[in-house]
Amino acid sequence: MVKDRSVWERIWDVREENRKEYVKSKGVDSIHFATGYEFRIDMHQLTIKSVEQVHREGLIDATKLFSNGGNHRSVSRDVEAFDRLLFAEWESGLKPMTEKEKRIEFREFVEHRMKVWGKEYLQWLKTR
């Protein structure tokens, strides 16, 4: 794990730069897109790319970052697969509803995901 606060700040700065560029690239409909789960998946991917960039800058030791093996690409694939699995399970369990009801339900889903994502992701990795 990275314990140096300046490394975390650098990761955050890089992620914010990438996020701003990403949002600009989405254009006019970015507000609607930002409320979707694809946006959350893309934000996880941007965070991974930011860590990878900071690693290339020499601020993170990869042997400590991936002590159980793997690399940025494998972590990126795993995170995306897990995110898509969560969303597919949530979406398949929905009853027919209006767009407004679906947005409210989605907000609650995302709020819950933000609280428990890390713990569930680690459990999911152990089953693979």
N, C-alpha and C positions, 0 to 999 in steps of 0.2 A: 504494500500500500504506500501511497505517496503521503508523506507527513509534512513536507515543506509547503507552507501556505502560499509562497510565491508561485509554486508550480500550479496549484489549483487556480490562482488568480490568472495565470497565463492561459490555462486551459479555458477558463471562462471568457477571457478576452477574445481568444481565437474563435470560440463557439459563437460569441455575439457578432463578430465580424462576418462569419459564415452565415449566421441566421439572417442578418440584415440583407445580405446579397440574395439569399434564398427567397425571402419574402418579396423583395423587389422583382425577382424573376417570375413570380406567380401573377403579377399584374393586378388588374382591377378587382378581380374576384377573390383576392387573397383573404378577406375577412371571412367569407363563407368557407374557404378552404381551411383556414386556421382553426375552425371549429370541428373539423373532421379528424378521424383517427389516423388517416394517412399523414396528416401534419405531425401528429405525435410520433409516428414511426420515423418520419424524416428527421425530427428533432433528436431522437435517439441516435440516428445514423450520423448527424452532424456532431454530436458530442463525441462519438467514437472517432470520427475523422479529426476532431480537435485534439484529442489525446494522442492520436497517431502523429499529428504535426509536431506537438510538443515533444514527443518521443524522438522524432527526427532531429529536433533542435538540441537533443542531448540532455534534456532536463529530467528524463525518466529512464530508469534502468529496466529494460524489457524483461530481464530474468526475474525481477521482482514483480513486474506487472503481470506476467503470465507464468506464475510459479507452477501451475498444473499443466503447462503446455498450451498450445494454441497461439494465435497471433491476432492482430487487429481485424484481419479479414474474417477469421473464424468467429470471433466475438460478434462482429457486425452481422454475420449470417444468422447466428444464434438469436441475437436480440430481435432482428427483423422477423424471424420465424415465430418467436414467442409472441411478439406484438400482434402479428397477423392471426395467430391461433386464438389469442384472447378476444380479438375483435370478432372473428368468425363465430366463436362460441356465443358471444354476447348477441350478435346480430341474429343468429339462428334461433335464439330463444325468445325473440320479440314477438308479441302478438301484433296483429294488424293495428296500426295507429296513424294518426295524422302527423304531418311534418313537425308541427309544434310539439306534440306529445313525444315524438321521437327525439327532438332536440333536448327536451327536458330530461328524458331518460338517458340520453347520451352524456349530458353534463354530469349526472349522478354517477354514471359508469366511469367516466374519466376521473372524477374526484376520488372514487374508491380505488381505481387503478393506481393513482399517484401515491396513495397511502400504503398499499401492499405490494406494489410491483416488484421491488427488489427481492423481498423474501420469497415470493412465488416464483420469480425467475430462477433463483438459486435452487429451489426444490425441483423445478422443471429440468434444470441442467443435470441434476443427480439421476433423473429417470432416463436420460438419453444414453 
